[in-house]
Amino acid sequence: MSTTNSKLRASILVVSETASQDASTDKCIPVLKGVFGHLGNDQWEVSETEIVPDNVLAIQKTIRNWTDGSDPLNLIVTSGGTGFATKDVTPEAVTPLIDRHAPGLVHGMLTISYAVTPFALMARPVAGLRKQTLILTLPGSPKGAKENLEAVLKLLPHACVQAAGAESRQLHVGGVKKLEKDAGVSSHGSATADGGSGQHHHRHHGHGHSHGHGGHAAVQPHTKPEDRPQSNDPSAGPTRRYRSSPYPMLAVEDALKLIAAQTPAPIAEKAPVSMNVVGSVLAEDVKAVESVPAFRASIVDGYAVKIPSSGKFQKGVYPVTIVSHAQAGEVQELKEGEIARITTGAPLPPGADAVVMVEDTVLKSQTDDGQEEKEIEILTDEIKANENVREVGSDVKEGETILKKGEGVTVVGGEFGLLASVGMRIVSVYRRPIVGVLSTGDEIIPHDREGPLRLGEVRDTNRPTLITAARSHKFDVIDLGIVSDKPGTLEHTLRDAMRKCDVIITTGGVSMGELDLLKPTIERSLGGTIHFGRVNMKPGKPTTFATVPVKDNSGTHVTKTIFSLPGNPASAVVCFHLFVLPALHQQAGIKPAGLARVKVVLDEDVRMDKGRPEYHRALVVTKGDGLMYASSTGGQRSSRIGSFRGANALLCMPKGEGSLKKGERVDALLMAGLTVSGIP
């Protein structure tokens, strides 16, 4: 084909089981189109795109359609299926189609990725020519695919023009320098996005080890690396660590907004209507599958009667021919001139029209054995049809919406009883996230280890305290144990935790020491994004919130959240209630999320911190005047877990000089129920 007076024609082939079933889940095609548009120097036209499952024949069929016709494409880039998963078959599909391999392009792509993460070597890219078409296999994640294509894109027009049949001697007039200039690349590096040297020593966001559609990366940042704060590089040693945090100090309100924006949406699942569903939030409206009551029932103890065809019931003596109790069973039909003894809640016999209260009757005769009523005199003729009868569906009609999406299922509020009464067996609820809790530090030992402490050892109070706190809010918790201050150990533990947990809580390792590895591990090894690393509050300034994109066991791209809390016990507990709990509630569909905020009256003077707003541990009680009163639990330093003894609230104290005085009002976040104090 001619390439002199027209653009080079490229195609994008995404290999993904998920995207082949739902194209809206694919993010690679728009990202790669953007690379062609932004870096292609107006030389490319993306004329074909296709999504196929991880199937060798499907991949090969599509590529042959694009290469073997009378008008072949110049370039095919595939995305996905280049990892080590059993379903990753893109290299096996593409390799047999290649006539001439291009190992230099493979080396270039791997070199760029390896500068970011050693896990780049876990990819299996293929590059080469089939007939007149150049084929490149890229990773499955949008970020990995983008980075690899950016690494070589400016070199590809030269290769494609040659493959299309252009004369090489003419193309190389002027030498390599002219080729580099025309392509917009430098002899010091590859064709990077900025056209510069290609050095990536500043790009520490990492790929992680999640393979996207089978590639080696899983993150797609939306900012330039140089515009983002970065954690310490542990490999640089303590002399190169930051002396002050590179992360901006956020206000608590801004931190909470970021958490709300980045927390994954609730996931709906089907759940049986059992006591285990109590505490869940409904993900769909619930419609009654049965009416309540399901039969016409008596609302009093008395006698069911049949209104005569004349429409007027006559008082008098009637034989008792039927007995109807509030229990399952067949009841015979009631005939005119007969009555049926009936209990409250029992079904009316067929043919009955109303119920006479037992108070409006007297016994006239009994059976020979004296055990049963034989005849009853009804003392009133004012009985009307349907009197004292609860009609079918008078409480709940079949098909009626009984509970709405977003409502919680409780026992106290009667929601569980309502579901049970209408025969619901399955409901759609939001799945509660599974929480993992770990402590970090070689100095941390289990709290229950026997024997005295050695110099430098600290008993682990944070992990059991946070596990208890999360479980008290009815979240399933996995104890992830204590992790050593070693980068590889921490990374392995976090990767394993993300396979089992939705939210991970860590304590320690988020300050400025050379062994504080949480931030570097999240950013550099896991390819995560740290949304904030410092908060303007006391206690809890180094609190860190991050998200990490991973693939779940079904291969679906999901986001896991990590809260790295300070190691000081009081700080960790405060930050759990302030930051983690709202995220857990949001992910479980619980509204409003987080602790209840109330106004309290100070029962004593409370000193303010002049540097930062403080979340002051306090005891809130009610008194006879109906107001809530707060008193401090004592010293508030961040290491003093004793300040939580008896605390049921956090006072939201502003920063300032001096104290807020007794009798002043302040906001408080309630962590537990209130107690009642004596009436003043």
C-alpha positions, -999 to 999 in steps of 0.1 A, spaced: 0 0 0 11 36 -4 22 55 27 36 86 10 5 107 7 -16 92 35 -15 85 72 -2 52 85 -31 29 95 -30 13 129 -54 -10 147 -59 -19 184 -68 -54 195 -78 -58 232 -76 -93 245 -99 -97 276 -126 -121 287 -143 -93 307 -142 -66 280 -153 -91 253 -185 -96 273 -190 -59 282 -171 -34 260 -178 -6 284 -153 -20 309 -124 -16 285 -102 14 292 -73 5 269 -87 15 235 -94 52 244 -60 54 262 -40 40 233 -60 62 208 -49 91 229 -12 81 226 -15 79 188 -32 113 188 -8 131 212 25 115 203 19 104 168 29 136 151 -2 135 130 11 104 112 -14 78 124 -50 69 118 -65 43 141 -88 27 116 -97 -6 134 -104 -17 169 -116 -50 182 -121 -68 215 -117 -106 217 -116 -131 246 -84 -149 257 -86 -174 229 -58 -183 205 -80 -188 175 -100 -156 181 -67 -136 183 -52 -151 152 -84 -147 131 -86 -110 139 -49 -104 131 -50 -124 98 -80 -103 88 -59 -72 92 -27 -84 77 -35 -109 49 -60 -89 28 -53 -68 -3 -50 -36 19 -31 -46 51 -28 -23 80 6 -8 89 5 -15 126 -14 -38 150 -10 -33 188 -26 -58 211 -33 -52 248 -37 -80 273 -29 -116 278 9 -113 281 13 -123 317 17 -157 334 -19 -165 341 -31 -198 326 -55 -178 303 -28 -154 291 -22 -168 256 -15 -137 234 22 -145 229 13 -181 220 -13 -168 195 9 -141 179 43 -158 177 33 -184 150 20 -155 129 53 -135 129 75 -138 98 104 -117 112 108 -109 148 118 -75 162 136 -82 196 148 -46 197 113 -32 202 107 -58 229 139 -48 246 129 -11 244 95 -16 260 109 -38 288 137 -14 295 113 15 300 90 -6 322 119 -21 342 130 15 351 97 17 369 94 -17 385 114 -50 384 80 -67 379 81 -55 343 102 -86 336 72 -107 344 56 -97 310 60 -117 278 58 -92 250 62 -101 213 71 -79 184 76 -85 147 64 -83 111 37 -104 95 39 -97 57 38 -58 56 23 -53 91 42 -46 123 27 -63 154 33 -53 190 18 -70 221 13 -46 250 3 -52 287 -34 -53 295 -36 -24 320 -42 10 304 -11 24 322 12 -4 312 0 -4 276 3 34 274 38 34 288 50 7 264 35 23 233 49 57 243 84 41 246 85 31 209 58 49 190 80 76 175 102 49 160 74 29 144 67 51 113 102 43 101 97 6 106 62 6 90 73 26 60 101 1 54 78 -28 59 54 -14 33 82 -15 7 100 18 8 136 19 -3 158 18 27 188 36 11 166 66 4 152 66 39 186 66 56 200 95 37 213 119 63 222 92 88 210 82 122 210 118 135 185 129 109 163 98 116 164 108 153 155 144 146 127 134 122 113 110 148 116 134 176 138 111 197 172 114 214 202 92 212 203 92 250 170 73 254 138 62 239 109 81 224 93 90 257 62 110 261 81 143 265 106 136 237 134 140 262 161 118 275 138 89 286 153 88 321 127 76 345 145 79 378 118 103 390 89 81 381 83 60 413 46 53 410 54 17 398 34 -8 379 25 -31 408 20 -68 401 -15 -69 388 -16 -77 352 -46 -60 339 -59 -79 310 -28 -101 314 -1 -74 312 23 -63 339 8 -30 351 -25 -18 365 -24 19 373 -34 49 353 -23 82 369 -40 114 360 -12 137 369 24 141 358 50 124 381 68 157 387 36 173 400 30 146 426 46 142 460 66 110 463 76 89 493 112 81 504 131 57 482 142 31 507 170 19 484 186 53 485 195 48 522 189 71 552 211 99 540 188 104 510 155 103 529 133 134 531 139 156 561 103 169 559 73 153 544 66 159 507 29 155 513 8 186 518 -10 190 551 -47 186 544 -76 198 566 -97 170 580 -127 180 559 -106 178 527 -92 144 538 -128 131 544 -138 144 509 -110 125 493 -119 93 511 -155 96 501 -145 102 464 -120 73 463 -139 47 483 -153 20 460 -190 19 455 -210 -6 474 -214 -41 458 -248 -58 458 -252 -94 465 -280 -118 472 -284 -130 508 -308 -154 524 -333 -139 549 -318 -152 581 -305 -135 612 -272 -131 594 -288 -104 572 -295 -82 602 -273 -51 600 -272 -51 562 -285 -24 539 -309 -32 511 -295 -28 476 -330 -31 459 -366 -23 468 -383 -54 483 -417 -63 471 -439 -87 491 -442 -122 475 -473 -130 498 -501 -110 512 -504 -105 550 -527 -120 562 -528 -146 535 -564 -156 545 -594 -138 560 -589 -139 598 -608 -131 629 -596 -101 650 -615 -113 681 -624 -144 700 -660 -153 692 -682 -170 666 -680 -168 628 -715 -165 612 -730 -165 577 -752 -136 568 -785 -148 553 -793 -141 517 -819 -116 530 -789 -95 542 -801 -93 578 -787 -114 605 -812 -126 632 -802 -129 668 -811 -162 684 -798 -197 692 -774 -213 667 -757 -247 667 -719 -247 669 -708 -269 640 -671 -259 634 -642 -249 656 -614 -228 640 -582 -222 659 -552 -201 649 -533 -231 636 -528 -247 602 -555 -271 591 -585 -277 568 -618 -260 578 -652 -272 565 -676 -248 549 -701 -229 571 -737 -231 562 -765 -206 568 -780 -212 602 -747 -225 617 -719 -208 636 -682 -216 641 -663 -210 673 -632 -191 663 -601 -176 680 -582 -144 673 -561 -148 642 -578 -180 631 -590 -183 595 -627 -178 588 -644 -209 575 -654 -208 539 -689 -192 537 -685 -171 568 -691 -134 565 -685 -119 599 -675 -127 635 -696 -121 666 -676 -112 697 -678 -138 725 -691 -110 748 -723 -108 727 -732 -144 733 -743 -169 760 -740 -206 762 -773 -224 758 -763 -260 758 -733 -283 757 -725 -318 744 -734 -348 764 -698 -352 777 -698 -316 788 -666 -309 769 -679 -288 740 -704 -261 732 -735 -274 714 -756 -243 711 -749 -206 715 -774 -177 718 -763 -146 699 -777 -116 717 -775 -90 689 -788 -86 654 -766 -57 645 -739 -79 629 -728 -65 595 -709 -83 568 -670 -83 573 -674 -72 609 -644 -82 631 -627 -96 600 -591 -89 589 -592 -92 551 -565 -108 529 -537 -83 523 -551 -58 548 -516 -55 563 -495 -61 532 -506 -68 497 -487 -92 474 -465 -71 451 -465 -41 474 -431 -24 481 -425 -31 518 -388 -19 521 -369 5 499 -333 5 486 -310 20 512 -330 10 542 -313 -11 569 -325 -45 581 -328 -44 619 -346 -64 645 -355 -34 667 -371 -16 638 -391 -46 626 -375 -48 591 -365 -84 596 -399 -94 610 -415 -77 580 -394 -97 555 -401 -129 573 -439 -122 575 -443 -120 537 -422 -151 529 -391 -134 515 -363 -159 512 -337 -139 493 -330 -102 493 -304 -80 476 -281 -63 501 -248 -44 500 -219 -66 508 -200 -55 539 -163 -50 531 -138 -74 547 -113 -56 568 -77 -66 573 -56 -52 602 -18 -54 606 9 -38 627 43 -30 613 77 -28 630 104 -52 641 100 -38 676 64 -49 679 56 -81 697 23 -99 704 5 -83 734 1 -117 750 37 -129 747 49 -142 780 80 -129 797 94 -94 802 101 -70 774 136 -67 760 151 -33 754 132 -16 726 103 -40 724 67 -27 724 36 -48 730 11 -46 701 -20 -28 714 -31 -12 681 -39 -44 662 -62 -60 688 -78 -26 696 -86 -19 659 -98 -54 653 -122 -50 682 -133 -16 670 -141 -29 635 -159 -59 648 -180 -38 671 -195 -22 640 -203 -57 626 -175 -59 600 -157 -91 593 -120 -87 602 -90 -107 592 -60 -105 616 -29 -100 594 -5 -101 623 27 -82 628 49 -74 597 87 -68 598 102 -35 587 116 -51 555 103 -39 521 99 -73 506 81 -87 536 57 -58 538 50 -59 501 43 -97 502 20 -93 532 0 -65 515 -3 -83 482 -16 -114 500 -40 -92 521 -55 -76 490 -65 -110 478 -86 -115 509 -96 -81 521 -114 -50 507 -99 -25 532 -65 -28 549 -57 -10 581 -20 -7 591 -4 11 620 31 24 622 56 30 594 41 62 581 64 88 597 98 100 584 123 74 596 143 53 571 123 22 582 89 38 577 81 18 546 43 20 542 42 49 518 71 37 496 57 2 494 23 14 484 36 38 458 67 21 444 60 -16 448 22 -19 446 16 8 421 -9 25 444 -19 61 447 -14 80 480 -43 105 481 -30 121 513 -1 115 536 -6 142 563 -37 157 580 -38 189 600 -51 173 632 -41 162 667 -35 133 672 -30 116 638 -10 140 616 8 113 596 -24 94 587 -22 81 551 -49 70 527 -42 52 495 -59 31 468 -44 2 449 -59 -12 417 -59 -50 415 -77 -79 398 -99 -100 420 -102 -138 418 -125 -136 388 -101 -113 369 -122 -81 374 -104 -49 380 -112 -36 415 -99 -10 439 -86 -18 474 -82 9 500 -54 11 525 -55 33 557 -20 36 572 -26 50 607 0 63 631 17 39 654 8 57 686 -23 40 702 -45 70 708 -38 83 673 -47 50 657 -80 47 675 -90 83 668 -81 80 631 -101 47 628 -133 64 640 -126 96 621 -115 82 587 -118 45 584 -153 40 598 -169 64 573 -153 46 544 -165 12 558 -200 26 561 -199 40 526 -187 8 511 -214 -11 530 -241 13 518 -247 27 553 -260 63 555 -251 85 571 -215 73 572 -193 77 602 -199 87 638 -230 108 648 -221 145 654 -239 162 682 -236 194 702 -224 190 738 -219 214 768 -185 214 784 -186 203 820 -152 217 826 -126 239 810 -108 221 781 -75 234 768 -70 239 731 -39 231 711 -24 262 696 -10 244 665 -37 220 652 -74 212 657 -77 184 682 -100 154 686 -101 153 724 -112 121 741 -141 127 764 -170 112 784 -204 125 773 -234 120 797 -270 132 798 -285 150 827 -320 158 839 -322 189 817 -320 168 785 -287 183 775 -255 164 768 -224 173 789 -188 164 781 -158 161 804 -122 153 794 -106 119 801 -73 135 810 -40 138 793 -43 137 755 -8 128 742 -10 105 712 7 76 729 -16 76 759 -42 49 752 -54 54 788 -72 85 775 -97 62 760 -107 47 793 -143 56 798 -143 78 766 -174 76 744 -169 107 723 -143 128 705 -146 166 711 -140 185 679 -117 212 695 -106 241 673 -69 252 675 -63 283 696 -47 298 727 -61 290 761 -92 270 769 -128 266 760 -146 273 792 -171 253 811 -206 258 798 -195 265 762 -209 243 734 -187 223 711 -193 195 685 -187 159 695 -185 127 676 -202 99 695 -182 66 696 -206 48 719 -239 51 738 -245 78 764 -246 73 801 -269 91 825 -255 114 852 -273 126 884 -297 155 881 -279 187 891 
